[in-house]
Amino acid sequence: MTGDFADLIGRVALGDRKAFAALYNQTSPKLLAICLRILGSRNEAEEVLQEVYIKIWQRAGVFTAGSSTSVAWLAAIARNQSIDAIRARKPVADEIDRALDLADGGPDPEAQVVIKDEGRRIDTCMEELEADRAVAVKRAYVEGLSYQELADQFGVPLNTMRTWLRRSLLKLRECMER
């Protein structure tokens, strides 16, 4: 922005749309640069620039050529509108507080105690099983081994392994219900 735009601003104050378009074409690169420097985001700077020109259109009538240069007046509007946009942003502290207020997806302390207690009960019940049956149950239901893999590991037929696991689970259920 090299010239003085007082005449264009005066014509804008009278509602002259051609003068407004000329003012926009001649001043928008500089005012966008001011907004961009303050805001740091091109998208946000472009949005603020729209607000700047709305204010220029609305307030052109209050500009008095003698009080300041037209360039300074335009730059002040862009600067102030950019600062207002920064102030309108939600404070980072609010985002942190909101994140802390989110519900924890894990079990609450009471549920954790119940889970640990059940874990101890299961361990106690597992001790009541024969050693090889207990190992087979752990490998099947904790490690995820298939019946066939377990049958191969223990050297027993597949149907025997199925029977071991079924009977072991029944014994565990009886123990847990006591």
N, C-alpha and C positions, 0 to 999 in steps of 0.2 A: 504494500500500500504506500504509494509515493505521493499521491495527491491529497488535496483537501476536499472532502466530500460534503461540505456544509450545504452546497446548493442541492445536491441529490437528496440529502436528508430533509431539507426544507420541502422539496417536492413530494417526498414520501409522506411527510406530515399532512399534505393536502390530499393524500389518497392516490397519488400517481403510481400506478402499477409498473409502468415502463421505467420510471426512475428507480423503483424498488428493485426491479430486475437488473438494471445497470449497476446499482449499488452492490447487489449480491454478486454479480459477475466480477466486479472489480475488487471486492473485499473478502470474499469467502475463503480464498487460499490462506490469507494471513490470519483470519479469525479461526479457521480450522487448525492452523499450526499452534495458535495460542491454546485452544481447547485440548489438542493432542498432547502438548507439552505438560499441561497440568494433569490431565486424566490418565495418560499413558495407554489408552485403548482407542484404536481408530473407530471402532463401532460406537463406543460411548461418546467419543468426540463428535462424530457425525450427528448423533441424536441431540447432543447439547447444542450443536451449531444450529439445528432447526429451531430450538427454543430461543437462541440468540436472535435470530431473524424475526421471530414472532415478537420479541420484546422491542426490537428496533422498529418494526411496523407500528406497534402500539404506542411507543414512547417518542417517536420522531418529533412530535409536537412540543415536547418539553426540552428538546435540545436547543440551546442558545449558542449561536456561533461565537460570541465573544467570551464565553466562560471557559472553554477549552477547545482544543482542536478536535475536529470531527474524528480523526484517526484515534486519538486518545479516548474519546467517548465510546467509539465502537469497540476498542480493545478492552475497555473497562467492563462493558456489558459481557463480552465473551469471557473475560477472566472471572467475573462475579458469578456468572451462570455455571461455569466449570467448577468453581469452589462450592457452589450450592449443590451440584451433583455429587461431589465427594461427600459432603455433609449428609446427603440423603441416603448414602450407602449404609447398610446395616453394619454396625460396629462388629469387628472380628470377635470381640468378647461375647456378643450375643450368640454367634455361631458356635463358639466353644461351649457356652452354657447349654445351648440346645443339644449339642452332641452328648454332653454329660447327662442330660435329662432323658436320653433315650433308654428305653427299657433294655435290660440285660437279657439276652436270649437264653442264657444258661439257667440252671436250676437255682432257686433261692437257697439260703443257708439251711432252712428246715428240710427242703427236698434233698440237699446234699447229705445231710445226716441220715435220712431215710435210705438213700442209695447206698451209703457206706455200710449201714446196718444190714441191709439186704445182701450186700457183697460178703460180709462176714458170715451171714447165715448160709449163703450158698457154699462158701469155703468149708464150713462145718459139715454141711450135708455131703459135699464131695468127698470128704474124708470117710464117710460111711460106705462109699462104693469101693469095690475091689480096685486095686491100684491100676490095672490095665484098662478097666472100664472108665475110670476117672480120666485117665490120659486120653482115651478115645473120645470122650465127651468134650474135653477141652479142645482137642485138635479139630473136632467136627464143628463145634459151635463158637469157638473163639478164633481159631486159626482159619476156619473155612474149608477144611479138607473135605473131599467128597467121600461117600461111603466106599467107593472102589479104592481110592487112595488109602484109606484107613485099613481096609481088608488086606491090601497088599502089604502094608507096613506091619500089621500084626500077624500076617500069615494065616488068615482064616477066610473061609468062603464069604462072599458078599452078603448072603442072607443071614449068616451068623453075625456079621458086623451090624446089620440092621437090627437084629434082635437085641444085641448088646446095648445099642444106643436107645432103642425104644424102652427096654426094661430099666436102663439107668435113668432115663428121664422120668419114668413113673416113680422110681424110688426117690429121686430129687423132689418131685412134686409132693409126695407124701411127707417127706422131711420138712419141706418149707411150710406145709400147712399145720404142722404141730406147733 
